[in-house]
């Protein structure tokens, strides 16, 4: 397997300064809509969340974006998970969208702000009951003896809450990532990719072209 010989050209598009919206949220919205409309991505809302623990060791995982506005980007999780523990000691995170069939990437750096109980309850109870029970059954990131043990616990809880509301676990909830920096990346020919950095400048955003 010769990985060094594997290469291709990037030529689906280009990105110029005059094409960019001065508001990175609106630019994100445009690209998200185009990603959805393309039909090329099975999970256009999938994003990598990178965190760093108190020993400065990074980790990454993929979650689904569940909403965004000018306040930030929202996702939900078990806060006893590895990412939840990392965020509790270091709120700085990075979100990364890899829309490879479109030769596009977006990177967002910001601070994770916990969502309130009302927001957490609203989203939790909007999920299918099976997903609610799964959140109750799983102690995310903890060891488990086998899948059979996990599924047995899940099925037991499913029977228990068959005719009643599933309580949201206290450790389950969301974060809003308040953005401080965006990078929009469009693949370019000869590896001369187009990259633009949005940096917070008071109430405004400063846009800088970066070399590939």
Helices and strands as residue ranges (DSSP letters): G 3-5, G 17-19, H 24-38, E 46-52, E 58-64, E 67-69, E 72-78, H 82-89, E 92-99, G 100-102, E 104-114, H 117-124, H 129-137, H 147-160, E 172-186, G 189-191, E 194-201, E 204-210
